Amino acid sequence: MGVFLILGSIFILPETKVTTITLETNQPHSNLFTSRAFWQPTIVLSMASGVLFSYISGSSFIYQQVFNLSTQTFSILYAINGLGIALMSAAAGRLINHFSSQHILQASLLVPFIVVILLIINEWTLNSMWLFIIGIFAIIATFGTTSTIATSQAMQVSATSAGLASAIVGLCANTIGSISSPIVGLFGTTSSLPMIIVIGAFQLLGIISFYLLKPETLEN
């Protein structure tokens, strides 16, 4: 599919921006690469992708082998979590009318991390399947808010470099996602703890990135 898309973009897709390439038109690109307002949401979204793909790669083993759920039950839970992402993504559009995008993004990072801590405690104490199911739903659903807000913030930084910005955001998110998937398997699938810890690690990296790369002047 990638090959077809490349060939299509080269030979079929017309250029939509007709401009003379000058130093002035190239300047926004350099601003994009040095902008904290761009890299903060981009890195945060990448870490959120690490969380999502950790869940995708490990959840089937945990639900079916650890908690002994049927394939059909797992499919239902998987669909419910997917619905949660869609609902929270839609909710982000309404929340932005009442809160700043930075506050929404901050909450979308901190709340899942708190849930991760609770899931680790659950693993060591009650080991309740229902607490795990509810906790995972809360973590995965907030990906909808994080991805919506972070993508919007990154794309607003430079209107003249929208294509480049979109490409970088997609590349970073998919790269981290592809790295996270095998990590869960490396630590085993006989317990939910490895997946929870990997999810927690990516969530923590997202929180650190949010604060370290926070622009002095918010550009959103």
Secondary structure, 3 states (H helix, E strand, C coil): CHHHHHHHHHHCCCCCCCCCCCHHHHHHHHHHHHCHHHHHHHHHHHHHHHHHHHHHHHHHHHHHHHCCCCHHHHHHHHHHHHHHHHHHHHHHHHHCCCCCHHHHHHHHHHHHHHHHHHHHHHHHCCCCHHHHHHHHHHHHHHHHHHHHHHHHHHHHCCHHHHHHHHHHHHHHHHHHHHHHHHHHHHCCCCCCHHHHHHHHHHHHHHHHHHHHCCCCCCCC
